[in-house]
Structure formats: structure tokens, C-alpha cells
Amino acid sequence: MLESESAVIGALLIDPEPVLPIISSQLTEDDFEQENNRSIFSAALRLQRAEKTIDAVSLCAESKVPQSYIMELMNYTPTAAYVQSYIDRTITASIGRRLLLAANSVEERIVGGEAPESVCGWLHSETENMAKTRMQSDVISSLDACTEFFNDISGGKRQYIGTGYDNIDEVMKLVNGGLYILAARPGCGKTTLALQIADKVARAGNAVLFVSLEMTTGQISAKRIATQSGVPYDTVYNGTANAGEWEKITMACGKISEWPVYINRRDTAKVSDIEFMARNIKGLSMVIIDYLGLIRQPDGKSLYEKTTYTSGQLKRLAKTLNVPVICLAQLNREVEGRQGERPRLADLRDSGAIEQDADGVMMLYRNMDDDAPETNARTLQCYIAKNRHGKMGDLVFQFFLNTGIIVSAR
């Protein structure tokens, strides 16, 4: 389908830096039927090897493709965010095209008098080569896998990312490529804890993408400033600070601005949108999504099926980006009737395959009826309900509601 391969090249022209690695890892020049598309892709690879700037202007000059065609593709492609979908359709078209060529060759060989067994042998060899070409980047031998792993660990490359909370890190290592669920009832502190994990990770020099589908960037910033300054959240958000508090707020803003935490602007997103955002961040070490129930899901399915689909997509996202993905989730209302009791995996709302897909599940719970002053610390319990790479157990935090500060309690 020429439309699909043209959309692939259009996405490349719109946002070349994050898009080219995605395309080049799955497509070759032979996958493009249209000569201009093939020329632009080849030009992009040459510029990449030469470590030169890749943009629409340089691609036009390097490929010798008319500028009018370049502009046509950029106008034709609505966004680069769906490049994976364009690639998938291009692969399907490329395989179909090669099969048709093989079928035509079979006819020519038979008509030309070639022995049927010889034609069968040629066809078997041809289709086997197609499969090998397509699978080369999808599989790795045991030797190569072990060598790659050994080189990583001997070179000091960590297989996990620390959260900055000692009690979490001692029990649960957030491994690269792992999916982790942080679940709680509304108001229990899951967003607050997730934001503090993001800031602790970023403070160590690791880039974090925090995707909030519920709060505005202003609300998120106010929460971060409150926990770093010790000034109550409502004071920060409403701008009612006194002189002393403004000084603390200013200092907190200065610190936060230096940490590589990236926040989404759009209020809706599919998993593919989140992947596109993530690929634009250099040195990405973690993705945090708030929250599962607000991720845009396919139409025409039951809520259970949608959640199952999204859970699988999140696991794929973690493996593709090779970073830990933390996704926040809601617990069922029934948890509120069991005050003081641990939540269970079955309490995950519309859980689908979350329990199977997740490498780890953390569940927060606390006494919501505690009417002590907000300046007092509340005990926040965290139950590690699943931990594929470690042990399960209970963690305890102290949660100061007025500022949102959460500290581990030993």
C-alpha cells in the first residue's frame, strides 16, 4: 500500500530524530515500492551514518527528490505519533508484494519447462529467505543474549532503576522493561507518591516521563513544589503564601527546574501516544502514567477487554523502551469497607490481565477516617502484592497530608 509507506516517510520528515530509529529497526530500503520514498529513506540512513543533521531540507538535498513531493508527504501525514501503525501496514504490503513476485516467477518457470520439483525447491528457498530477512531483528541467539547481558553488567550498566525510597528498593527492584502497578483508592496518596518517585529518580540524573491524564501541569507543579518546599499544597496552588513561604517556594522551583522530569501537555493519550512522547526524551530512564483507567482505549469492546488490551500494550511499551513503566490504577470501592485490611489483587478495578502482565503490584491503603490535624503524619501502608523479581511484603510510610511529603518509616 503506497499510502502506508508514504505515511512512514511523512512521519520521518515531520519528526526525524525519534522516528528514524523506529523505522530503520523494522524496514529496509527494499520495503519501499515508490522510488521517491525509497530515496528519502536511503538519504536519511546516509545522513545518520555521517552524523549529520536530518531534517526536511537536508533530506530533500541528499535524496534529490523534488521539494514539492517532500511537502506533499508532510501535508499528507497527519502526525508522526502513529508511525508504528504505518510501519506495520508497510511490512504487510512488502511481504505481499514479494509473494506475488514469487508466484509470477513460479508461473514463468513452469511455462518455461522447468521441472516441478526444481520449482518447489526454489520456492521453498525463496520463502525461507523472506522469513529469515523479516525475523533477523526479532530474535537473538542464546550466545548473543548472554554476551549482551554479560557486557551490560560487567560494564556497570544497571538492570534496574532505584525509586529513591530505600524500603521499596530493598524489596522491589524496578527492572528495565518491567511493568509496575501502583494501586489505591482515590485520595490515598498514589499520585503524590508517584510524583516523589519521579523527582527522586530525576534528582539522581535520570530522565523521567510523567504522563498525567487527570491533573493539569499547574496542579502537578504545585504538588511538586509543596513537597520540596514544605509549604502546604493549597497555599502553593492558590498563591496565598507569605513572604517566608514565597522564599521557600522560589528555592524549590529552582531545584525542580534542574531535574529532568518531563510532563505531558495533552489531556488524553493512547499507549502509542505515550510511546511517541517517550521516544522524544533523551536518556529516558522511567515512565510513570497516571492513571490506567484514563488511557484512551479501542472502541467496541467490553471494559474488561479494553483494560486487558491496554495492560498488554503497557507491557509491550516497557519492553520496547527498555525502562520501568509505573502505571497507577484504581482499587475497587469494596476496599473501603475493609478498613485496616490489606487490599487483594482481585481488588484491581476492571483488572483484565493486569495481574499477569505486571512484574510488580504495589497497593496503598490507610485509615481514611483519621481526623487528626493535616500537619500530623498519617501511616500509609504499602502491600507488595506481586513481585516477579523479588519478594512480597509490607512497607510503611509516613504521609503528611498538608504538604504531600511521604517518607519511608522503618
C-alpha beads as a LAMMPS data file, in Angstrom:
LAMMPS data file: protein, C-alpha beads

410 atoms
409 bonds

1 atom types
1 bond types

-500.0 500.0 xlo xhi
-500.0 500.0 ylo yhi
-500.0 500.0 zlo zhi

Masses

1 110.0

Atoms # bond

1 1 1 0.000 0.000 0.000
2 1 1 1.675 3.180 -1.191
3 1 1 -0.392 5.250 1.262
4 1 1 1.176 3.456 4.231
5 1 1 4.780 3.719 3.060
6 1 1 4.211 7.374 2.160
7 1 1 2.895 7.954 5.684
8 1 1 6.043 6.293 7.074
9 1 1 8.235 8.727 5.141
10 1 1 5.911 11.612 6.057
11 1 1 6.392 10.760 9.740
12 1 1 10.150 10.679 9.164
13 1 1 10.040 14.149 7.620
14 1 1 7.865 15.565 10.407
15 1 1 9.971 14.313 13.343
16 1 1 13.134 12.558 12.104
17 1 1 15.190 12.188 15.302
18 1 1 12.873 9.860 17.283
19 1 1 11.211 8.299 14.232
20 1 1 14.206 7.120 12.172
21 1 1 15.418 4.524 14.732
22 1 1 11.904 3.053 14.877
23 1 1 11.681 2.788 11.084
24 1 1 15.228 1.565 10.428
25 1 1 14.895 -1.211 13.033
26 1 1 11.936 -2.716 11.142
27 1 1 12.145 -1.697 7.482
28 1 1 14.790 -1.890 4.782
29 1 1 15.071 0.104 1.564
30 1 1 13.525 -2.827 -0.343
31 1 1 10.310 -2.477 1.673
32 1 1 9.531 0.797 -0.133
33 1 1 7.893 0.336 -3.511
34 1 1 7.758 4.014 -4.508
35 1 1 11.149 5.225 -5.753
36 1 1 10.951 8.660 -4.107
37 1 1 10.081 7.096 -0.750
38 1 1 12.988 4.686 -1.072
39 1 1 15.349 7.551 -1.977
40 1 1 14.322 9.621 1.056
41 1 1 14.766 6.669 3.411
42 1 1 18.184 5.856 1.923
43 1 1 19.197 9.509 2.272
44 1 1 18.162 9.502 5.945
45 1 1 20.334 6.441 6.616
46 1 1 23.327 8.054 4.881
47 1 1 22.937 11.251 6.899
48 1 1 22.611 9.211 10.086
49 1 1 25.826 7.284 9.372
50 1 1 27.613 10.562 8.637
51 1 1 26.236 12.021 11.903
52 1 1 24.754 14.947 10.005
53 1 1 21.564 16.866 10.690
54 1 1 18.446 15.109 9.455
55 1 1 15.534 17.337 8.555
56 1 1 13.246 18.004 5.600
57 1 1 15.736 20.396 3.975
58 1 1 18.739 18.066 4.245
59 1 1 16.674 15.052 3.126
60 1 1 15.479 16.955 0.065
61 1 1 19.047 17.852 -0.891
62 1 1 20.519 14.418 -0.144
63 1 1 17.792 12.386 -1.856
64 1 1 17.416 14.642 -4.924
65 1 1 13.642 14.240 -4.518
66 1 1 11.600 17.294 -5.644
67 1 1 10.689 19.674 -2.831
68 1 1 7.053 19.521 -3.950
69 1 1 6.963 15.786 -3.172
70 1 1 8.540 16.375 0.255
71 1 1 5.869 18.965 1.086
72 1 1 3.131 16.691 -0.237
73 1 1 4.164 13.888 2.124
74 1 1 4.378 16.211 5.140
75 1 1 0.908 17.558 4.402
76 1 1 -0.443 14.050 3.742
77 1 1 0.722 12.616 7.078
78 1 1 -1.415 13.928 9.975
79 1 1 1.076 13.100 12.745
80 1 1 4.242 11.124 13.403
81 1 1 2.680 9.604 16.528
82 1 1 1.171 6.682 14.598
83 1 1 4.352 5.701 12.753
84 1 1 4.243 2.144 14.146
85 1 1 0.827 1.607 12.571
86 1 1 2.152 2.891 9.228
87 1 1 5.176 0.581 9.524
88 1 1 3.010 -2.471 10.240
89 1 1 0.923 -1.858 7.126
90 1 1 4.052 -1.246 5.038
91 1 1 5.536 -4.578 6.194
92 1 1 2.313 -6.373 5.239
93 1 1 2.342 -4.748 1.800
94 1 1 6.025 -5.534 1.273
95 1 1 5.588 -9.223 2.113
96 1 1 2.535 -9.433 -0.151
97 1 1 4.458 -7.810 -2.994
98 1 1 7.325 -10.289 -2.663
99 1 1 4.915 -13.228 -2.580
100 1 1 3.249 -12.004 -5.783
101 1 1 6.649 -11.721 -7.474
102 1 1 7.461 -15.247 -6.335
103 1 1 4.112 -16.508 -7.668
104 1 1 4.763 -14.865 -11.046
105 1 1 8.218 -16.419 -11.153
106 1 1 6.740 -19.855 -10.403
107 1 1 4.384 -19.458 -13.368
108 1 1 7.235 -18.404 -15.666
109 1 1 9.395 -21.334 -14.580
110 1 1 6.610 -23.894 -15.079
111 1 1 5.681 -22.460 -18.502
112 1 1 9.369 -22.446 -19.400
113 1 1 9.551 -26.175 -18.812
114 1 1 11.427 -26.276 -15.520
115 1 1 10.858 -29.463 -13.530
116 1 1 8.175 -29.107 -10.808
117 1 1 10.471 -30.454 -8.077
118 1 1 13.068 -27.819 -9.026
119 1 1 10.428 -25.076 -8.876
120 1 1 9.276 -26.341 -5.464
121 1 1 12.845 -26.258 -4.193
122 1 1 13.336 -22.706 -5.470
123 1 1 10.035 -21.544 -3.944
124 1 1 10.888 -23.110 -0.582
125 1 1 14.279 -21.375 -0.584
126 1 1 12.720 -18.042 -1.582
127 1 1 10.024 -18.056 1.121
128 1 1 12.556 -19.185 3.718
129 1 1 14.779 -16.230 2.828
130 1 1 11.795 -13.883 3.205
131 1 1 11.103 -15.250 6.677
132 1 1 14.765 -15.009 7.706
133 1 1 15.021 -11.422 6.489
134 1 1 11.900 -10.424 8.416
135 1 1 12.890 -12.279 11.598
136 1 1 16.545 -11.271 11.818
137 1 1 15.833 -8.258 14.008
138 1 1 13.159 -10.056 16.041
139 1 1 15.208 -12.891 17.554
140 1 1 18.597 -13.277 19.201
141 1 1 20.659 -16.404 19.834
142 1 1 21.408 -17.645 23.365
143 1 1 25.090 -16.833 22.827
144 1 1 24.378 -13.259 21.728
145 1 1 21.828 -12.761 24.512
146 1 1 24.249 -13.970 27.201
147 1 1 27.102 -11.930 25.736
148 1 1 24.932 -8.812 25.635
149 1 1 23.831 -9.345 29.246
150 1 1 27.380 -10.028 30.472
151 1 1 28.702 -6.913 28.736
152 1 1 25.957 -4.840 30.352
153 1 1 26.564 -5.999 33.910
154 1 1 30.365 -6.105 33.646
155 1 1 30.276 -2.607 32.214
156 1 1 28.355 -1.350 35.215
157 1 1 25.036 -0.990 33.400
158 1 1 22.222 -1.382 35.933
159 1 1 19.358 -3.678 35.112
160 1 1 17.024 -1.716 37.377
161 1 1 16.238 1.825 38.496
162 1 1 16.081 2.842 42.152
163 1 1 12.987 4.744 43.298
164 1 1 14.832 6.786 45.908
165 1 1 12.823 5.087 48.655
166 1 1 15.106 2.634 50.459
167 1 1 12.280 0.459 51.739
168 1 1 10.886 -0.014 48.201
169 1 1 14.294 -0.596 46.625
170 1 1 15.268 -3.237 49.183
171 1 1 12.200 -5.316 48.342
172 1 1 11.318 -4.460 44.751
173 1 1 13.829 -3.705 42.035
174 1 1 12.172 -1.839 39.147
175 1 1 13.858 -3.638 36.268
176 1 1 14.296 -2.200 32.810
177 1 1 11.446 -3.458 30.638
178 1 1 9.211 -4.150 33.640
179 1 1 5.611 -3.032 34.159
180 1 1 4.638 -1.986 37.688
181 1 1 1.184 -1.141 39.003
182 1 1 0.729 1.318 41.883
183 1 1 -2.882 0.980 43.020
184 1 1 -5.033 2.660 45.667
185 1 1 -8.418 4.207 46.299
186 1 1 -8.797 7.922 45.401
187 1 1 -7.218 10.265 47.937
188 1 1 -4.900 7.633 49.369
189 1 1 -1.705 9.209 48.004
190 1 1 -0.760 7.237 44.887
191 1 1 -0.240 10.307 42.654
192 1 1 1.711 12.049 45.411
193 1 1 3.973 9.030 45.905
194 1 1 4.435 8.595 42.147
195 1 1 5.480 12.244 41.752
196 1 1 8.006 11.927 44.547
197 1 1 9.441 8.797 42.957
198 1 1 9.746 10.761 39.690
199 1 1 11.580 13.599 41.435
200 1 1 13.903 11.274 43.349
201 1 1 14.789 9.374 40.173
202 1 1 15.350 12.620 38.243
203 1 1 17.390 14.152 41.052
204 1 1 19.877 11.300 40.505
205 1 1 20.244 12.451 36.883
206 1 1 17.779 10.026 35.241
207 1 1 15.156 11.405 32.850
208 1 1 11.533 10.572 33.712
209 1 1 8.348 10.969 31.672
210 1 1 5.348 11.643 33.934
211 1 1 2.112 11.277 31.983
212 1 1 -0.843 12.697 33.903
213 1 1 -4.241 12.198 32.299
214 1 1 -6.074 13.592 35.315
215 1 1 -4.228 16.671 36.591
216 1 1 -3.076 19.840 34.838
217 1 1 0.599 20.743 34.614
218 1 1 -0.116 23.549 37.107
219 1 1 -1.548 21.129 39.662
220 1 1 1.366 18.758 39.203
221 1 1 3.870 21.599 39.601
222 1 1 2.127 22.807 42.772
223 1 1 2.291 19.283 44.251
224 1 1 5.998 19.001 43.463
225 1 1 6.753 22.451 44.875
226 1 1 4.794 21.715 48.071
227 1 1 6.706 18.512 48.778
228 1 1 10.072 20.133 48.072
229 1 1 9.386 23.377 49.958
230 1 1 7.327 22.081 52.878
231 1 1 4.701 24.758 52.152
232 1 1 1.118 23.402 52.176
233 1 1 -0.220 22.442 48.753
234 1 1 -3.309 24.682 48.892
235 1 1 -1.108 27.645 49.816
236 1 1 1.179 26.990 46.861
237 1 1 -1.636 26.320 44.386
238 1 1 -3.776 29.300 45.426
239 1 1 -0.835 31.702 45.617
240 1 1 -1.567 32.758 49.225
241 1 1 1.960 32.298 50.617
242 1 1 3.525 34.821 52.981
243 1 1 6.987 36.286 52.448
244 1 1 8.813 33.450 54.177
245 1 1 6.836 30.820 52.290
246 1 1 7.450 32.548 48.955
247 1 1 11.181 32.297 49.592
248 1 1 10.848 28.527 50.167
249 1 1 8.681 28.190 47.056
250 1 1 11.223 30.064 44.937
251 1 1 14.061 27.868 46.163
252 1 1 12.018 24.720 45.486
253 1 1 11.232 25.916 41.940
254 1 1 14.925 26.440 41.328
255 1 1 15.748 22.873 42.351
256 1 1 12.864 21.257 40.483
257 1 1 13.650 23.115 37.263
258 1 1 17.041 21.382 37.127
259 1 1 15.634 17.847 37.324
260 1 1 14.847 16.027 34.039
261 1 1 11.163 15.334 34.672
262 1 1 9.019 15.722 31.546
263 1 1 5.251 16.224 31.822
264 1 1 2.669 15.786 29.073
265 1 1 0.526 18.735 27.941
266 1 1 -2.272 16.757 26.268
267 1 1 -5.105 15.527 28.477
268 1 1 -5.853 12.339 26.505
269 1 1 -3.468 9.728 25.177
270 1 1 -3.300 6.198 23.861
271 1 1 -0.358 3.945 24.660
272 1 1 1.059 4.728 21.193
273 1 1 0.949 8.457 22.041
274 1 1 2.832 7.804 25.269
275 1 1 5.441 5.809 23.357
276 1 1 5.946 8.685 20.935
277 1 1 6.388 11.157 23.814
278 1 1 8.878 8.802 25.469
279 1 1 10.994 8.385 22.336
280 1 1 11.479 12.151 22.192
281 1 1 13.217 12.189 25.598
282 1 1 16.961 11.614 25.594
283 1 1 18.312 9.411 28.360
284 1 1 14.846 8.236 29.403
285 1 1 15.022 6.003 32.481
286 1 1 11.405 5.669 33.636
287 1 1 7.808 6.273 32.540
288 1 1 5.023 6.952 35.059
289 1 1 1.379 7.046 33.922
290 1 1 -1.491 8.468 35.987
291 1 1 -3.645 6.500 35.503
292 1 1 -4.682 3.221 33.780
293 1 1 -8.413 3.952 33.585
294 1 1 -7.870 7.217 31.685
295 1 1 -5.692 5.828 28.886
296 1 1 -7.637 6.002 25.619
297 1 1 -8.770 2.534 24.660
298 1 1 -10.222 0.935 21.496
299 1 1 -13.956 1.237 20.885
300 1 1 -16.398 -1.622 20.592
301 1 1 -15.113 -3.819 23.397
302 1 1 -16.179 -4.500 26.968
303 1 1 -14.404 -2.614 29.749
304 1 1 -12.691 -5.832 30.797
305 1 1 -11.420 -6.426 27.251
306 1 1 -10.251 -2.817 26.924
307 1 1 -8.313 -2.998 30.180
308 1 1 -6.770 -6.313 29.168
309 1 1 -5.719 -4.831 25.812
310 1 1 -4.225 -1.725 27.444
311 1 1 -2.372 -3.798 30.019
312 1 1 -0.737 -5.802 27.229
313 1 1 0.172 -2.611 25.385
314 1 1 1.788 -1.173 28.525
315 1 1 3.899 -4.309 28.953
316 1 1 4.960 -4.041 25.302
317 1 1 5.792 -0.364 25.874
318 1 1 8.070 -1.204 28.809
319 1 1 9.900 -3.891 26.816
320 1 1 10.222 -1.696 23.719
321 1 1 11.607 1.297 25.633
322 1 1 13.599 -0.982 27.990
323 1 1 12.741 1.141 31.022
324 1 1 10.469 0.541 34.023
325 1 1 6.893 1.700 33.430
326 1 1 4.850 2.529 36.533
327 1 1 1.130 2.786 35.881
328 1 1 -1.249 3.990 38.565
329 1 1 -4.585 2.213 38.948
330 1 1 -7.769 2.340 40.990
331 1 1 -8.857 -0.240 43.533
332 1 1 -12.488 -1.288 43.774
333 1 1 -14.769 0.529 46.213
334 1 1 -15.180 -2.655 48.269
335 1 1 -11.745 -1.950 49.781
336 1 1 -13.254 0.963 51.756
337 1 1 -15.481 -1.443 53.662
338 1 1 -12.452 -3.390 54.876
339 1 1 -10.649 -0.609 56.775
340 1 1 -7.268 -1.751 58.016
341 1 1 -7.206 -4.867 55.851
342 1 1 -4.785 -5.403 53.020
343 1 1 -6.172 -4.959 49.512
344 1 1 -6.009 -8.007 47.241
345 1 1 -5.046 -8.436 43.583
346 1 1 -8.711 -9.098 42.879
347 1 1 -9.443 -5.542 44.074
348 1 1 -7.817 -4.036 40.981
349 1 1 -10.644 -2.342 39.110
350 1 1 -11.541 -3.932 35.749
351 1 1 -8.272 -5.771 36.166
352 1 1 -8.274 -7.803 32.955
353 1 1 -4.776 -9.254 32.591
354 1 1 -3.053 -6.694 34.839
355 1 1 -2.034 -9.331 37.381
356 1 1 -0.442 -11.462 34.642
357 1 1 1.220 -8.643 32.680
358 1 1 2.653 -6.722 35.639
359 1 1 6.096 -7.528 37.016
360 1 1 5.072 -5.973 40.305
361 1 1 1.937 -4.662 42.017
362 1 1 2.061 -2.178 44.920
363 1 1 -1.152 -1.393 46.803
364 1 1 -1.500 1.626 49.074
365 1 1 -4.016 1.828 51.889
366 1 1 -4.520 3.893 55.049
367 1 1 -7.121 4.861 57.605
368 1 1 -9.228 7.373 55.689
369 1 1 -11.286 8.172 58.824
370 1 1 -8.312 9.574 60.737
371 1 1 -9.378 13.130 61.646
372 1 1 -6.063 14.248 63.152
373 1 1 -4.722 17.665 62.032
374 1 1 -3.301 17.609 58.498
375 1 1 0.088 18.676 59.835
376 1 1 0.324 15.316 61.607
377 1 1 1.788 12.350 59.777
378 1 1 -0.589 9.576 58.737
379 1 1 0.578 5.987 58.471
380 1 1 0.489 4.902 54.836
381 1 1 0.685 1.165 54.257
382 1 1 2.028 -0.382 51.056
383 1 1 1.465 -4.044 50.308
384 1 1 3.696 -5.602 47.638
385 1 1 1.081 -7.992 46.234
386 1 1 3.213 -9.251 43.351
387 1 1 6.932 -9.097 42.733
388 1 1 8.275 -11.150 39.838
389 1 1 11.898 -10.284 40.598
390 1 1 11.850 -10.298 44.387
391 1 1 9.783 -10.967 47.459
392 1 1 6.375 -9.758 48.563
393 1 1 5.709 -7.976 51.826
394 1 1 4.569 -4.857 53.645
395 1 1 6.111 -1.387 53.622
396 1 1 5.227 1.572 55.828
397 1 1 5.408 5.297 55.028
398 1 1 4.602 8.491 56.880
399 1 1 2.306 10.754 54.846
400 1 1 1.919 14.469 55.687
401 1 1 -1.363 15.462 54.021
402 1 1 -0.864 19.233 54.045
403 1 1 2.415 19.207 52.099
404 1 1 2.139 15.785 50.469
405 1 1 5.539 14.747 51.816
406 1 1 5.869 10.970 52.017
407 1 1 8.839 9.422 53.842
408 1 1 9.666 5.784 54.467
409 1 1 9.155 4.561 58.037
410 1 1 11.429 1.839 59.342

Bonds

1 1 1 2
2 1 2 3
3 1 3 4
4 1 4 5
5 1 5 6
6 1 6 7
7 1 7 8
8 1 8 9
9 1 9 10
10 1 10 11
11 1 11 12
12 1 12 13
13 1 13 14
14 1 14 15
15 1 15 16
16 1 16 17
17 1 17 18
18 1 18 19
19 1 19 20
20 1 20 21
21 1 21 22
22 1 22 23
23 1 23 24
24 1 24 25
25 1 25 26
26 1 26 27
27 1 27 28
28 1 28 29
29 1 29 30
30 1 30 31
31 1 31 32
32 1 32 33
33 1 33 34
34 1 34 35
35 1 35 36
36 1 36 37
37 1 37 38
38 1 38 39
39 1 39 40
40 1 40 41
41 1 41 42
42 1 42 43
43 1 43 44
44 1 44 45
45 1 45 46
46 1 46 47
47 1 47 48
48 1 48 49
49 1 49 50
50 1 50 51
51 1 51 52
52 1 52 53
53 1 53 54
54 1 54 55
55 1 55 56
56 1 56 57
57 1 57 58
58 1 58 59
59 1 59 60
60 1 60 61
61 1 61 62
62 1 62 63
63 1 63 64
64 1 64 65
65 1 65 66
66 1 66 67
67 1 67 68
68 1 68 69
69 1 69 70
70 1 70 71
71 1 71 72
72 1 72 73
73 1 73 74
74 1 74 75
75 1 75 76
76 1 76 77
77 1 77 78
78 1 78 79
79 1 79 80
80 1 80 81
81 1 81 82
82 1 82 83
83 1 83 84
84 1 84 85
85 1 85 86
86 1 86 87
87 1 87 88
88 1 88 89
89 1 89 90
90 1 90 91
91 1 91 92
92 1 92 93
93 1 93 94
94 1 94 95
95 1 95 96
96 1 96 97
97 1 97 98
98 1 98 99
99 1 99 100
100 1 100 101
101 1 101 102
102 1 102 103
103 1 103 104
104 1 104 105
105 1 105 106
106 1 106 107
107 1 107 108
108 1 108 109
109 1 109 110
110 1 110 111
111 1 111 112
112 1 112 113
113 1 113 114
114 1 114 115
115 1 115 116
116 1 116 117
117 1 117 118
118 1 118 119
119 1 119 120
120 1 120 121
121 1 121 122
122 1 122 123
123 1 123 124
124 1 124 125
125 1 125 126
126 1 126 127
127 1 127 128
128 1 128 129
129 1 129 130
130 1 130 131
131 1 131 132
132 1 132 133
133 1 133 134
134 1 134 135
135 1 135 136
136 1 136 137
137 1 137 138
138 1 138 139
139 1 139 140
140 1 140 141
141 1 141 142
142 1 142 143
143 1 143 144
144 1 144 145
145 1 145 146
146 1 146 147
147 1 147 148
148 1 148 149
149 1 149 150
150 1 150 151
151 1 151 152
152 1 152 153
153 1 153 154
154 1 154 155
155 1 155 156
156 1 156 157
157 1 157 158
158 1 158 159
159 1 159 160
160 1 160 161
161 1 161 162
162 1 162 163
163 1 163 164
164 1 164 165
165 1 165 166
166 1 166 167
167 1 167 168
168 1 168 169
169 1 169 170
170 1 170 171
171 1 171 172
172 1 172 173
173 1 173 174
174 1 174 175
175 1 175 176
176 1 176 177
177 1 177 178
178 1 178 179
179 1 179 180
180 1 180 181
181 1 181 182
182 1 182 183
183 1 183 184
184 1 184 185
185 1 185 186
186 1 186 187
187 1 187 188
188 1 188 189
189 1 189 190
190 1 190 191
191 1 191 192
192 1 192 193
193 1 193 194
194 1 194 195
195 1 195 196
196 1 196 197
197 1 197 198
198 1 198 199
199 1 199 200
200 1 200 201
201 1 201 202
202 1 202 203
203 1 203 204
204 1 204 205
205 1 205 206
206 1 206 207
207 1 207 208
208 1 208 209
209 1 209 210
210 1 210 211
211 1 211 212
212 1 212 213
213 1 213 214
214 1 214 215
215 1 215 216
216 1 216 217
217 1 217 218
218 1 218 219
219 1 219 220
220 1 220 221
221 1 221 222
222 1 222 223
223 1 223 224
224 1 224 225
225 1 225 226
226 1 226 227
227 1 227 228
228 1 228 229
229 1 229 230
230 1 230 231
231 1 231 232
232 1 232 233
233 1 233 234
234 1 234 235
235 1 235 236
236 1 236 237
237 1 237 238
238 1 238 239
239 1 239 240
240 1 240 241
241 1 241 242
242 1 242 243
243 1 243 244
244 1 244 245
245 1 245 246
246 1 246 247
247 1 247 248
248 1 248 249
249 1 249 250
250 1 250 251
251 1 251 252
252 1 252 253
253 1 253 254
254 1 254 255
255 1 255 256
256 1 256 257
257 1 257 258
258 1 258 259
259 1 259 260
260 1 260 261
261 1 261 262
262 1 262 263
263 1 263 264
264 1 264 265
265 1 265 266
266 1 266 267
267 1 267 268
268 1 268 269
269 1 269 270
270 1 270 271
271 1 271 272
272 1 272 273
273 1 273 274
274 1 274 275
275 1 275 276
276 1 276 277
277 1 277 278
278 1 278 279
279 1 279 280
280 1 280 281
281 1 281 282
282 1 282 283
283 1 283 284
284 1 284 285
285 1 285 286
286 1 286 287
287 1 287 288
288 1 288 289
289 1 289 290
290 1 290 291
291 1 291 292
292 1 292 293
293 1 293 294
294 1 294 295
295 1 295 296
296 1 296 297
297 1 297 298
298 1 298 299
299 1 299 300
300 1 300 301
301 1 301 302
302 1 302 303
303 1 303 304
304 1 304 305
305 1 305 306
306 1 306 307
307 1 307 308
308 1 308 309
309 1 309 310
310 1 310 311
311 1 311 312
312 1 312 313
313 1 313 314
314 1 314 315
315 1 315 316
316 1 316 317
317 1 317 318
318 1 318 319
319 1 319 320
320 1 320 321
321 1 321 322
322 1 322 323
323 1 323 324
324 1 324 325
325 1 325 326
326 1 326 327
327 1 327 328
328 1 328 329
329 1 329 330
330 1 330 331
331 1 331 332
332 1 332 333
333 1 333 334
334 1 334 335
335 1 335 336
336 1 336 337
337 1 337 338
338 1 338 339
339 1 339 340
340 1 340 341
341 1 341 342
342 1 342 343
343 1 343 344
344 1 344 345
345 1 345 346
346 1 346 347
347 1 347 348
348 1 348 349
349 1 349 350
350 1 350 351
351 1 351 352
352 1 352 353
353 1 353 354
354 1 354 355
355 1 355 356
356 1 356 357
357 1 357 358
358 1 358 359
359 1 359 360
360 1 360 361
361 1 361 362
362 1 362 363
363 1 363 364
364 1 364 365
365 1 365 366
366 1 366 367
367 1 367 368
368 1 368 369
369 1 369 370
370 1 370 371
371 1 371 372
372 1 372 373
373 1 373 374
374 1 374 375
375 1 375 376
376 1 376 377
377 1 377 378
378 1 378 379
379 1 379 380
380 1 380 381
381 1 381 382
382 1 382 383
383 1 383 384
384 1 384 385
385 1 385 386
386 1 386 387
387 1 387 388
388 1 388 389
389 1 389 390
390 1 390 391
391 1 391 392
392 1 392 393
393 1 393 394
394 1 394 395
395 1 395 396
396 1 396 397
397 1 397 398
398 1 398 399
399 1 399 400
400 1 400 401
401 1 401 402
402 1 402 403
403 1 403 404
404 1 404 405
405 1 405 406
406 1 406 407
407 1 407 408
408 1 408 409
409 1 409 410
